[in-house]
Amino acid sequence: MFSRRHFLKTSAATAGAITVLPAFATAEEHMMEFADGTVKITPISHASFILETPSAVIYVDPVGDPSQYEGKPPADLALITHQHGDHLNNETLAAIIGDDTKLISNQGAQAEMTPELAEKAQVIGNGETTDFGDIKIEAIPAYNTTEGRLDFHPRGRDNGYVLNIGDARVYVSGDTEDIPEMRALENIDVAFLCMNLPFTMDIEAAASAVAEFKPAVVIPYHYRGRDDGSQDPKEFAKLLDDAVQVELADWYGAGAGNH
């Protein structure tokens, strides 16, 4: 059984510290550790990353050139938050899905998959849960609330996810603004938090949400935007108090994506 609040391995993980990591997008790995097990997080680019746990290897929104995943451990589980091209790519998904890989998505993403992938996908919607082995997966709403952005991610369509790995809880925001459902999250050990305009939210909104649901660790991702809408994760980190550990890295050194 994992222990909450003993997530980070490195001594830099003291409360309030801001850790600038090697460029994740060049496939560098940053090890994080539970009390009695390890979890590796390998960002690929933008919204795509690999989460290795003692129970499963989880691919989140795998897009980009399939070669970016060469040499990585095979996927036991793949999670798709929604159907936008920077979160769902059929060619990439087909390349990383094995015969025994479990695929979970929202309804909108399944509708955009090839027939072979769509048949394999298990659809869960906002508020629903499912299990993969001893990992419990919660589908968390992800949507826009600001006038002028509502069509990007309409309420009720897209998913974020909370992964319950032992006693630890990992939140993947998907594409969303700082919605009440995010602010109501409890006992989150690690939060992958989007921040870009016009598609999600700015750093002020993201920091306000984090201050309310208080994850132990927050990893800004998905921060390249459109029309000068990219957000600076270092400036985001400066907006937080010493209750949250922030892990920063360059997600765009080897890839691109902008909504």
ROLUMMAR-212123 format. One line per field, with one value per atom (N, C-alpha, C): atom name; residue number from 1; residue in one letter; x, y, z. Coordinates in pm, whole numbers, m for minus. Each point is the difference from the previous one (the first is absolute). Example, Ala and Ser with C-alpha at 12.3 -4.5 7.8 and 13.67 -1.06 7.14 Angstrom:
// ROLUMMAR-212123
voti <- (N,CA,C,N,CA,C)
pavo <- (1,1,1,2,2,2)
zafi <- (A,A,A,S,S,S)
xx <- (1319,m89,90,m35,82,m77)
yy <- (m569,119,120,105,119,109)
zz <- (780,0,0,m72,6,73)
This chain:
// ROLUMMAR-212123
voti <- (N,CA,C,N,CA,C,N,CA,C,N,CA,C,N,CA,C,N,CA,C,N,CA,C,N,CA,C,N,CA,C,N,CA,C,N,CA,C,N,CA,C,N,CA,C,N,CA,C,N,CA,C,N,CA,C,N,CA,C,N,CA,C,N,CA,C,N,CA,C,N,CA,C,N,CA,C,N,CA,C,N,CA,C,N,CA,C,N,CA,C,N,CA,C,N,CA,C,N,CA,C,N,CA,C,N,CA,C,N,CA,C,N,CA,C,N,CA,C,N,CA,C,N,CA,C,N,CA,C,N,CA,C,N,CA,C,N,CA,C,N,CA,C,N,CA,C,N,CA,C,N,CA,C,N,CA,C,N,CA,C,N,CA,C,N,CA,C,N,CA,C,N,CA,C,N,CA,C,N,CA,C,N,CA,C,N,CA,C,N,CA,C,N,CA,C,N,CA,C,N,CA,C,N,CA,C,N,CA,C,N,CA,C,N,CA,C,N,CA,C,N,CA,C,N,CA,C,N,CA,C,N,CA,C,N,CA,C,N,CA,C,N,CA,C,N,CA,C,N,CA,C,N,CA,C,N,CA,C,N,CA,C,N,CA,C,N,CA,C,N,CA,C,N,CA,C,N,CA,C,N,CA,C,N,CA,C,N,CA,C,N,CA,C,N,CA,C,N,CA,C,N,CA,C,N,CA,C,N,CA,C,N,CA,C,N,CA,C,N,CA,C,N,CA,C,N,CA,C,N,CA,C,N,CA,C,N,CA,C,N,CA,C,N,CA,C,N,CA,C,N,CA,C,N,CA,C,N,CA,C,N,CA,C,N,CA,C,N,CA,C,N,CA,C,N,CA,C,N,CA,C,N,CA,C,N,CA,C,N,CA,C,N,CA,C,N,CA,C,N,CA,C,N,CA,C,N,CA,C,N,CA,C,N,CA,C,N,CA,C,N,CA,C,N,CA,C,N,CA,C,N,CA,C,N,CA,C,N,CA,C,N,CA,C,N,CA,C,N,CA,C,N,CA,C,N,CA,C,N,CA,C,N,CA,C,N,CA,C,N,CA,C,N,CA,C,N,CA,C,N,CA,C,N,CA,C,N,CA,C,N,CA,C,N,CA,C,N,CA,C,N,CA,C,N,CA,C,N,CA,C,N,CA,C,N,CA,C,N,CA,C,N,CA,C,N,CA,C,N,CA,C,N,CA,C,N,CA,C,N,CA,C,N,CA,C,N,CA,C,N,CA,C,N,CA,C,N,CA,C,N,CA,C,N,CA,C,N,CA,C,N,CA,C,N,CA,C,N,CA,C,N,CA,C,N,CA,C,N,CA,C,N,CA,C,N,CA,C,N,CA,C,N,CA,C,N,CA,C,N,CA,C,N,CA,C,N,CA,C,N,CA,C,N,CA,C,N,CA,C,N,CA,C,N,CA,C,N,CA,C,N,CA,C,N,CA,C,N,CA,C,N,CA,C,N,CA,C,N,CA,C,N,CA,C,N,CA,C,N,CA,C,N,CA,C,N,CA,C,N,CA,C,N,CA,C,N,CA,C,N,CA,C,N,CA,C,N,CA,C,N,CA,C,N,CA,C,N,CA,C,N,CA,C,N,CA,C,N,CA,C,N,CA,C,N,CA,C,N,CA,C,N,CA,C,N,CA,C,N,CA,C,N,CA,C,N,CA,C,N,CA,C,N,CA,C,N,CA,C,N,CA,C,N,CA,C,N,CA,C,N,CA,C,N,CA,C,N,CA,C,N,CA,C,N,CA,C,N,CA,C,N,CA,C,N,CA,C,N,CA,C,N,CA,C,N,CA,C,N,CA,C,N,CA,C,N,CA,C,N,CA,C,N,CA,C,N,CA,C,N,CA,C,N,CA,C,N,CA,C,N,CA,C,N,CA,C,N,CA,C,N,CA,C,N,CA,C,N,CA,C,N,CA,C,N,CA,C,N,CA,C,N,CA,C,N,CA,C,N,CA,C,N,CA,C,N,CA,C,N,CA,C,N,CA,C,N,CA,C,N,CA,C,N,CA,C)
pavo <- (1,1,1,2,2,2,3,3,3,4,4,4,5,5,5,6,6,6,7,7,7,8,8,8,9,9,9,10,10,10,11,11,11,12,12,12,13,13,13,14,14,14,15,15,15,16,16,16,17,17,17,18,18,18,19,19,19,20,20,20,21,21,21,22,22,22,23,23,23,24,24,24,25,25,25,26,26,26,27,27,27,28,28,28,29,29,29,30,30,30,31,31,31,32,32,32,33,33,33,34,34,34,35,35,35,36,36,36,37,37,37,38,38,38,39,39,39,40,40,40,41,41,41,42,42,42,43,43,43,44,44,44,45,45,45,46,46,46,47,47,47,48,48,48,49,49,49,50,50,50,51,51,51,52,52,52,53,53,53,54,54,54,55,55,55,56,56,56,57,57,57,58,58,58,59,59,59,60,60,60,61,61,61,62,62,62,63,63,63,64,64,64,65,65,65,66,66,66,67,67,67,68,68,68,69,69,69,70,70,70,71,71,71,72,72,72,73,73,73,74,74,74,75,75,75,76,76,76,77,77,77,78,78,78,79,79,79,80,80,80,81,81,81,82,82,82,83,83,83,84,84,84,85,85,85,86,86,86,87,87,87,88,88,88,89,89,89,90,90,90,91,91,91,92,92,92,93,93,93,94,94,94,95,95,95,96,96,96,97,97,97,98,98,98,99,99,99,100,100,100,101,101,101,102,102,102,103,103,103,104,104,104,105,105,105,106,106,106,107,107,107,108,108,108,109,109,109,110,110,110,111,111,111,112,112,112,113,113,113,114,114,114,115,115,115,116,116,116,117,117,117,118,118,118,119,119,119,120,120,120,121,121,121,122,122,122,123,123,123,124,124,124,125,125,125,126,126,126,127,127,127,128,128,128,129,129,129,130,130,130,131,131,131,132,132,132,133,133,133,134,134,134,135,135,135,136,136,136,137,137,137,138,138,138,139,139,139,140,140,140,141,141,141,142,142,142,143,143,143,144,144,144,145,145,145,146,146,146,147,147,147,148,148,148,149,149,149,150,150,150,151,151,151,152,152,152,153,153,153,154,154,154,155,155,155,156,156,156,157,157,157,158,158,158,159,159,159,160,160,160,161,161,161,162,162,162,163,163,163,164,164,164,165,165,165,166,166,166,167,167,167,168,168,168,169,169,169,170,170,170,171,171,171,172,172,172,173,173,173,174,174,174,175,175,175,176,176,176,177,177,177,178,178,178,179,179,179,180,180,180,181,181,181,182,182,182,183,183,183,184,184,184,185,185,185,186,186,186,187,187,187,188,188,188,189,189,189,190,190,190,191,191,191,192,192,192,193,193,193,194,194,194,195,195,195,196,196,196,197,197,197,198,198,198,199,199,199,200,200,200,201,201,201,202,202,202,203,203,203,204,204,204,205,205,205,206,206,206,207,207,207,208,208,208,209,209,209,210,210,210,211,211,211,212,212,212,213,213,213,214,214,214,215,215,215,216,216,216,217,217,217,218,218,218,219,219,219,220,220,220,221,221,221,222,222,222,223,223,223,224,224,224,225,225,225,226,226,226,227,227,227,228,228,228,229,229,229,230,230,230,231,231,231,232,232,232,233,233,233,234,234,234,235,235,235,236,236,236,237,237,237,238,238,238,239,239,239,240,240,240,241,241,241,242,242,242,243,243,243,244,244,244,245,245,245,246,246,246,247,247,247,248,248,248,249,249,249,250,250,250,251,251,251,252,252,252,253,253,253,254,254,254,255,255,255,256,256,256,257,257,257,258,258,258,259,259,259)
zafi <- (M,M,M,F,F,F,S,S,S,R,R,R,R,R,R,H,H,H,F,F,F,L,L,L,K,K,K,T,T,T,S,S,S,A,A,A,A,A,A,T,T,T,A,A,A,G,G,G,A,A,A,I,I,I,T,T,T,V,V,V,L,L,L,P,P,P,A,A,A,F,F,F,A,A,A,T,T,T,A,A,A,E,E,E,E,E,E,H,H,H,M,M,M,M,M,M,E,E,E,F,F,F,A,A,A,D,D,D,G,G,G,T,T,T,V,V,V,K,K,K,I,I,I,T,T,T,P,P,P,I,I,I,S,S,S,H,H,H,A,A,A,S,S,S,F,F,F,I,I,I,L,L,L,E,E,E,T,T,T,P,P,P,S,S,S,A,A,A,V,V,V,I,I,I,Y,Y,Y,V,V,V,D,D,D,P,P,P,V,V,V,G,G,G,D,D,D,P,P,P,S,S,S,Q,Q,Q,Y,Y,Y,E,E,E,G,G,G,K,K,K,P,P,P,P,P,P,A,A,A,D,D,D,L,L,L,A,A,A,L,L,L,I,I,I,T,T,T,H,H,H,Q,Q,Q,H,H,H,G,G,G,D,D,D,H,H,H,L,L,L,N,N,N,N,N,N,E,E,E,T,T,T,L,L,L,A,A,A,A,A,A,I,I,I,I,I,I,G,G,G,D,D,D,D,D,D,T,T,T,K,K,K,L,L,L,I,I,I,S,S,S,N,N,N,Q,Q,Q,G,G,G,A,A,A,Q,Q,Q,A,A,A,E,E,E,M,M,M,T,T,T,P,P,P,E,E,E,L,L,L,A,A,A,E,E,E,K,K,K,A,A,A,Q,Q,Q,V,V,V,I,I,I,G,G,G,N,N,N,G,G,G,E,E,E,T,T,T,T,T,T,D,D,D,F,F,F,G,G,G,D,D,D,I,I,I,K,K,K,I,I,I,E,E,E,A,A,A,I,I,I,P,P,P,A,A,A,Y,Y,Y,N,N,N,T,T,T,T,T,T,E,E,E,G,G,G,R,R,R,L,L,L,D,D,D,F,F,F,H,H,H,P,P,P,R,R,R,G,G,G,R,R,R,D,D,D,N,N,N,G,G,G,Y,Y,Y,V,V,V,L,L,L,N,N,N,I,I,I,G,G,G,D,D,D,A,A,A,R,R,R,V,V,V,Y,Y,Y,V,V,V,S,S,S,G,G,G,D,D,D,T,T,T,E,E,E,D,D,D,I,I,I,P,P,P,E,E,E,M,M,M,R,R,R,A,A,A,L,L,L,E,E,E,N,N,N,I,I,I,D,D,D,V,V,V,A,A,A,F,F,F,L,L,L,C,C,C,M,M,M,N,N,N,L,L,L,P,P,P,F,F,F,T,T,T,M,M,M,D,D,D,I,I,I,E,E,E,A,A,A,A,A,A,A,A,A,S,S,S,A,A,A,V,V,V,A,A,A,E,E,E,F,F,F,K,K,K,P,P,P,A,A,A,V,V,V,V,V,V,I,I,I,P,P,P,Y,Y,Y,H,H,H,Y,Y,Y,R,R,R,G,G,G,R,R,R,D,D,D,D,D,D,G,G,G,S,S,S,Q,Q,Q,D,D,D,P,P,P,K,K,K,E,E,E,F,F,F,A,A,A,K,K,K,L,L,L,L,L,L,D,D,D,D,D,D,A,A,A,V,V,V,Q,Q,Q,V,V,V,E,E,E,L,L,L,A,A,A,D,D,D,W,W,W,Y,Y,Y,G,G,G,A,A,A,G,G,G,A,A,A,G,G,G,N,N,N,H,H,H)
xx <- (84,m84,88,m30,73,m45,85,m35,m15,m107,m21,103,29,86,145,38,140,38,m51,8,139,62,123,121,92,124,108,8,113,m10,114,1,m52,m6,m53,m148,m64,m145,m46,72,m48,m114,m85,m119,39,m67,19,114,83,112,m50,72,m30,116,m25,105,m4,108,10,73,m70,50,68,73,50,m115,30,m105,m70,m126,m77,m16,m18,m32,116,118,110,8,m111,m17,83,45,59,m110,37,m97,28,m105,12,m69,77,m53,m71,m120,m72,m29,1,m4,m102,m82,m85,81,m59,73,50,m76,43,m10,19,m3,40,16,41,m99,m9,m80,89,12,75,m97,30,m78,89,m39,76,m88,8,m71,54,m90,38,m5,m114,m15,m141,m13,m127,m94,m85,m95,28,105,27,110,m25,102,m25,102,m7,19,m86,5,24,115,33,m25,m80,m29,31,9,20,m113,m118,m116,m17,41,m26,83,23,58,m116,m16,m117,45,m57,24,m119,28,m106,5,m112,m14,122,34,121,m20,68,0,146,20,134,50,123,59,15,m44,15,143,98,140,33,m79,24,m24,m69,m32,89,90,89,92,19,84,m69,m124,m76,m69,m31,m70,m137,m46,m130,m115,m104,m114,m89,m28,m104,m136,1,m122,25,m96,7,m126,19,m111,m7,m118,m23,m100,36,m89,m110,36,m99,58,m79,29,86,41,83,132,54,117,126,7,116,m21,m108,m29,m33,m45,m35,57,83,51,m8,m81,m25,126,86,122,90,18,84,m62,m131,m67,9,m20,9,141,100,138,36,m62,39,m94,m115,m96,39,16,24,m127,10,m118,m61,83,m49,m14,20,m12,m147,m32,m134,m7,m106,m18,m127,14,m112,m9,m121,m16,m139,m21,m135,m71,m130,m80,47,32,40,127,96,123,m26,m81,m30,m62,m84,m67,98,117,99,108,m10,99,m30,102,m23,m92,m68,m90,70,125,72,26,41,25,m130,m102,m128,m59,17,m53,72,125,81,m24,m47,m7,m116,28,m104,m31,m125,m40,m49,53,m56,m23,m103,m35,23,m23,21,m69,74,m56,2,37,3,138,5,126,15,124,28,131,37,122,88,130,97,90,m21,69,m35,102,m28,2,0,m6,m145,m52,m134,11,m83,4,m131,9,m117,1,m111,m12,m50,83,m30,m42,m104,m38,116,0,100,m72,m9,m79,35,m44,18,m120,29,m105,m5,102,11,m68,m81,m66,105,m27,96,87,3,78,m88,m129,m88,m2,20,m3,125,107,122,m19,m52,m19,m134,m109,m131,m19,m77,m25,m64,49,m57,63,88,56,134,95,138,30,107,42,134,13,126,m3,108,m1,71,m49,74,32,129,46,32,m66,24,93,126,104,38,m52,14,m68,70,m54,29,69,38,m102,m16,m96,69,m8,62,m111,0,m102,58,m70,34,m114,29,m109,m67,73,m53,m12,m90,m18,m119,25,m106,38,m98,26,m8,7,5,m142,m56,m141,m22,m124,m29,41,m14,34,150,82,143,26,m60,23,m46,m94,m53,82,101,82,67,19,61,114,101,109,72,26,73,150,73,144,75,m40,63,m109,9,m97,74,m36,43,m104,44,m95,27,m105,10,m6,56,m9,41,m96,29,m126,18,m111,4,m117,m133,m67,70,m66,m31,83,m28,m3,107,m1,138,8,129,59,121,69,m69,m65,m70,m115,m78,m112,51,106,57,51,70,54,m112,m106,m113,m63,m15,m56,91,130,96,m2,m12,m3,m120,m105,m118,7,40,m2,132,104,126,60,37,77,136,57,134,103,m17,90,m84,39,m66,103,m34,86,m74,40,m62,32,m102,20,m100,6,m99,m5,116,2,35,8,17,m137,m20,m130,4,m102,m15,m15,52,m16,53,126,64,m66,m65,m68,82,127,85,20,5,15,138,54,133,m12,40,m16,84,112,79,m77,m69,m80,m119,m55,m105,50,119,55,16,34,20,m130,m114,m128,m45,69,m41,77,m63,70,81,54,91,m70,m131,m72,6,45,m3,139,45,124,m28,79,m19,118,m30,103,m10,108,0,92,m39,84,m43,86,m32,m66,m130,m73,8,67,m5,135,98,131,6,m90,4,m135,m92,m132,m79,m118,m84,m143,m79,m141,m55,m114,m43,m148,m68,m129,m45)
yy <- (m119,119,124,96,124,91,91,97,138,68,135,95,105,109,m42,m118,m39,m26,85,m30,24,111,36,m67,m36,m63,102,107,89,96,42,93,137,29,128,14,m107,0,52,90,63,93,27,81,134,35,129,7,m104,4,m5,66,m5,m72,m113,m81,14,47,7,m124,m80,m131,4,m107,m11,1,26,9,m133,m8,m122,m41,98,m32,m64,m2,m75,m139,m41,m135,m22,108,m16,m44,m77,m46,63,28,50,m100,m56,m103,62,m47,34,m130,5,m124,3,m107,m23,m66,m13,m56,m141,m79,m138,m41,95,m32,122,m16,112,27,124,42,87,m37,81,77,126,83,42,m35,38,84,133,82,m22,m1,m11,137,66,137,49,126,70,m68,m92,m68,m149,m48,m144,m36,m103,m49,m145,m62,m139,m1,m75,m16,m148,m30,m138,m18,m98,m32,m147,m43,m143,m86,60,m76,1,108,12,112,m10,110,68,129,74,107,m2,104,95,130,101,84,4,79,m14,m122,m16,49,108,50,26,51,25,m116,11,m106,m126,m114,m124,m27,55,m23,58,99,58,m101,m107,m101,m124,m1,m113,m12,m121,m23,20,48,18,m132,m22,m124,m5,m117,m10,40,52,52,m113,0,m88,69,132,79,130,40,129,78,126,89,114,24,110,94,129,95,50,24,48,m7,43,m31,100,109,96,m63,50,m64,2,85,m2,m92,m77,m98,m138,m3,m126,0,m98,m24,m149,m38,m143,m77,62,m70,m27,102,m17,m99,13,m89,m144,m24,m137,m56,88,m45,m42,62,m30,m100,m27,m93,m144,m82,m142,m80,m130,m85,5,19,m4,139,106,134,37,53,51,144,36,135,59,117,68,142,42,134,53,126,54,m38,27,m38,73,129,78,m52,m42,m56,m133,m84,m128,18,101,25,40,51,43,m106,m113,m106,m85,m70,m99,m109,m73,m105,m99,m34,m97,56,126,60,26,46,29,m125,m113,m125,m38,36,m35,93,122,101,m23,20,6,147,38,139,22,103,45,151,47,141,68,128,80,m63,m16,m53,m150,m69,m146,m49,m124,m61,m137,m44,m135,m42,m124,m53,m63,9,m77,m67,m129,m67,68,40,66,151,53,144,40,90,54,129,11,114,76,128,87,97,11,98,132,102,132,94,80,94,90,38,93,85,131,83,147,79,145,68,112,78,145,44,139,22,104,35,18,m59,4,m123,m79,m124,m124,19,m111,m111,35,m103,m85,46,m80,m132,11,m117,16,m41,20,m88,50,m73,m135,m103,m133,m91,54,m83,m63,78,m44,m46,m76,m53,57,20,m8,m134,m35,m129,16,m71,m23,m148,m30,m137,m27,m99,m40,m120,24,m102,m28,m108,m19,114,65,114,132,m4,123,34,131,47,96,m34,79,57,131,69,45,m34,45,91,128,95,m14,m50,16,147,37,141,58,94,53,136,74,117,m39,99,m29,m21,m113,m31,m42,7,m41,m144,m88,m141,m18,84,m3,54,112,62,m90,m90,m88,m126,m21,m120,m2,m121,m15,m101,25,m95,m37,100,m24,11,m105,0,69,m28,62,44,124,53,46,m58,51,105,126,109,76,7,74,150,77,147,57,37,70,68,106,77,m7,4,19,m130,m111,m129,m46,40,m44,122,23,111,62,118,65,m42,48,m44,51,115,51,m92,m43,m91,m135,m50,m128,6,108,14,15,69,15,m135,m84,m133,m85,3,m78,44,128,48,m54,m38,m53,m150,m77,m146,m56,81,m26,m138,m28,m123,10,m112,4,44,m45,33,39,106,36,7,m60,0,76,123,71,m70,m21,m57,67,m36,53,153,66,144,81,m63,76,36,128,47,59,75,62,151,76,147,57,m33,47,m54,m116,m59,m100,m21,m91,57,m87,40,m41,76,m25,m77,m128,m77,52,68,58,114,81,106,m57,m111,m71,m41,m58,m47,113,118,115,44,m38,41,m88,m110,m95,22,m38,11,m127,m13,m111,m130,m8,m124,m98,45,m84,m7,m121,m22,7,78,16,m63,m84,m62,59,60,69,m71,4,m56,55,m13,42,m116,11,m106,11,101,27,m8,m57,m8,m94,m99,m99,m20,90,m20,129,m5,119,m38,99,m19,131,42,132,13,m108,15,m136)
zz <- (0,0,0,m86,m4,115,37,103,m62,34,m51,61,m74,44,19,m50,m3,m145,m89,m141,m58,32,m69,61,m85,43,32,m82,8,118,51,112,m39,m129,m47,25,43,14,135,59,121,m33,96,m25,m60,m107,m61,m99,m9,m93,m144,m88,m143,m66,m59,m60,m150,m59,m146,m46,m78,m38,m136,m37,m136,m99,m124,m102,m15,47,m12,m145,m89,m137,m74,60,m57,64,58,57,126,65,132,96,100,98,135,72,135,92,91,88,119,25,122,73,131,76,112,8,115,110,116,113,m28,m73,m22,m147,m88,m143,m80,m130,m82,m112,m36,m115,m87,m126,m95,m88,m20,m90,m115,m123,m118,m90,6,m97,m140,m96,m141,m65,5,m49,27,41,9,100,m45,89,12,m64,m6,100,80,90,36,56,45,151,65,144,29,59,37,149,33,140,23,124,25,m54,m22,m46,m151,m67,m143,m59,m130,m79,m71,26,m47,m98,m122,m98,2,13,5,m128,m72,m123,m91,m41,m82,m143,m36,m136,m40,m122,m49,m84,m44,m81,84,m54,79,43,m72,37,137,45,132,112,m30,101,m11,m98,m16,121,46,116,132,m3,123,36,126,37,m64,m41,m67,91,m61,75,50,129,55,m9,12,2,m76,m83,m69,34,38,36,m101,m56,m91,65,11,65,m94,m128,m97,m141,m97,m140,m75,59,m72,m42,m110,m61,83,101,88,119,m3,105,m58,m124,m65,m141,m29,m135,m26,m98,m22,m38,m81,m41,120,83,118,97,21,93,m44,m130,m52,18,m9,12,141,100,139,67,m63,59,m35,101,m22,18,m23,11,139,102,137,63,m80,54,20,115,27,m46,m73,m52,61,61,63,m56,m35,m57,31,m37,2,m129,m6,m118,m125,13,m116,m64,80,m55,m68,63,m62,m138,m15,m128,m110,37,m98,m23,67,m16,m123,m48,m104,55,m87,51,93,m32,83,140,7,130,76,m73,65,64,m65,54,129,7,117,118,m27,104,96,127,103,25,m17,18,143,64,127,m10,66,m5,133,2,121,120,107,124,10,m108,3,41,44,42,m63,m9,m44,67,m19,61,m105,24,m76,102,22,108,131,76,128,m11,m124,m21,m27,81,m22,m81,m103,m91,10,33,8,m118,m71,m108,58,m10,57,m114,18,m105,m41,m127,m55,m104,25,m92,16,m97,4,65,62,66,m47,m73,m41,m134,m8,m126,m109,m116,m110,m6,107,1,12,15,37,m104,m127,m104,m4,61,m2,75,121,85,73,m64,62,123,90,125,m27,68,m9,m104,m84,m109,35,52,15,141,13,129,45,130,70,72,67,71,135,100,123,6,13,12,146,56,138,m1,38,m4,144,56,143,72,91,72,m69,m113,m70,m107,m23,m99,m97,m129,m106,m87,m17,m79,m133,m109,m134,m44,m21,m21,m136,m104,m134,m31,m90,m39,75,87,85,53,48,81,147,86,145,53,m36,25,147,46,139,28,m97,22,25,m62,29,140,32,130,115,m28,105,19,m82,14,137,53,131,m6,84,21,m129,m84,m124,29,m32,21,m114,m123,m116,m97,m47,m96,m125,m115,m129,m42,m11,m17,m130,m84,m126,25,m91,8,m136,m81,m126,m49,m74,m55,m153,m62,60,45,m5,9,142,99,137,92,77,96,10,59,19,135,27,122,126,m8,119,38,m99,29,48,m62,41,143,33,135,103,m36,91,31,m102,22,87,m29,78,146,24,138,75,m73,67,21,m105,20,50,m1,70,m28,m124,m25,67,37,59,m102,m124,m110,m120,m70,m124,m112,m114,m118,m110,m31,m112,m131,m81,m133,m93,m131,m94,11,m10,22,m125,m116,m124,m55,m33,m45,m140,m32,m131,17,m98,3,131,31,123,126,m13,115,78,m38,79,139,98,139,51,93,54,131,1,124,116,m30,108,68,m79,58,78,m52,74,138,5,126,101,m49,90,67,m58,55,117,24,103,129,111,127,25,121,27,33,m23,29,m116,m118,m119,m61,m28,m73,m150,m73,m144,m73,m98,m83,m140,m48,m128,m98,m127,m105,m134,m100,m136,m73,m22,m68,m152,m52,m143,m70,66,m62,m118,m4,m109,m64,24,m58,1,m53,m8,27,23,23,52,m48,42,25,23,67,47)
